[in-house]
Every structure is written in structure tokens, then in C-alpha cells.
Amino acid sequence: MRMPLLAVIGITFACHSLIYQTLLQFMPLAAQSLGGFSPGEAALIAGVFCVINFFGNLAAGQFLQRGWSPATIVSIVFSTTLLLLGAVSLVDLPPMILAVCFILIGLVSGGTPPVFFYLASRSTSDPHDLPMFVAWVFQIQGLGMLVGPSLVSHVVDVTQSWAIGLLCLVPACAAILLLSRHLVVPQSR
């Protein structure tokens, strides 16, 4: 509780999970509705979204290793995600461009979990504290997985619009961008 960085990591990770889990769970339906894809094509887009997310994880690790600040990585990831969500929700995109936008969200959103784990691991000099720190971050992060899909499914049910439902993810992007400046590597103890 005396470590606000862990709370910021957890809240930021919760917002990331809200976005990622919502897209992952509803991408086949959103792709069918917004792009007119068949169920098989929409499932393929969701599968590529998941696979390419791994490459975002690798890229984030490389950026951290090259000295990029966690705040910079997270800001770039969620500025890009915000733009892509805006395009998907607000612009009537041709189906293939829509699919590429969804897949690119999968790629760039992979750039934040490694940053969160890196920061959590740097929050202590005692290896015995690390499991507790990671568990604390995961407890907070889990809220995003619960809230995002529930909120978006309710909005889509009420509005009958996936575009409006996906716009519900924009405040989570904005929250991440506001919190990202607090994602700094702690000074050595």
C-alpha cells in the first residue's frame, strides 16, 4: 500500500486487459457486424490478433533492453490503439482495412504486459517480495477482464451497435495515457 507504483501498474494493466479481453472475446462478432465477414473469416481475424500479440511482447522486450522508458512504450502503444479503435469505430472501413486495424491492435497491445512485469520486478530488491508484488498487480488487473466485456456487451445490447460498443474502450485508452507518465523504474534501494 505504501508503493503507489504497484497500484498504477495494476490500474494501467487493468485498463489494458479491459481493452484486450473485450476485443479478444468479441472480435468475431464485431468483425462480422462491422466488416461483413463470415464466421470463419472473423474467427481467423481473432486468431491472428492473438498470435501477433506475441510479437508485440517481443518488441516491448527489445525496446526495454535498448533503454526505452516504460512510459514511452506504453504511451506509443495506447496512442496507436486509440487511433486504431477510432478508425474501427468511427470510419466505415473496407473489410480488409478493418481486419488489418483489428490485427494491428493485437500487435501493438502486446507491447504493454512485458513493461508492467518489468516494472513490478524492479519494484523490489528482495526476491521474496516479487510473488506478492506480481499477485497484487494481477488482482487489480483482473478487474479489467471482468468489467470490459460486461460493459461492452451491455452497450452493444442496448444500442445494437458494435461501433458504439467499441468506443467504450476509448476511456480506458485515455486512462492509460494519463497514468503512463507515472510508469517509471524505481530508484535502487
DAWOGI-V377029 format. One line per field, one symbol per residue. ss: DSSP state (h for helix, s for strand, l for the rest). psi: psi as a letter, one per 30 degrees, with the letter a starting at -180 (. if undefined). Layout:
ss = ???
psi = ???
This chain:
ss = lllhhhhhhhhhhhhhhhhhhhhhhhhhhhhhhhhlllhhhhhhhhhhhhhhhhhhhhhhhhhhhllllhhhhhhhhhhhhhhhhhhhhhllllhhhhhhhhhhhhhhhhhhhhhhhhhhhlllllhhhhhhhhhhhhhhhhhhhhhhhhhhhhhhhhhllhhhhhhllhhhhhhhhhhhhhlllllll
psi = fgifeeeeeeeeeeeeeeeeeeeeefeeeeeeeefglleeeeeeeeeeeeefeefeeeeeeeeeeggkkeeeeeeeefeeeeeeeeeeefkikkeeeeeeeeeeeeeefffeeeeeeeeefffkfjfffeeeeeeeeeeeefeefeedeeeeeeeeeefhjeeeeffffeeeeeeeeeffffikkkkk.
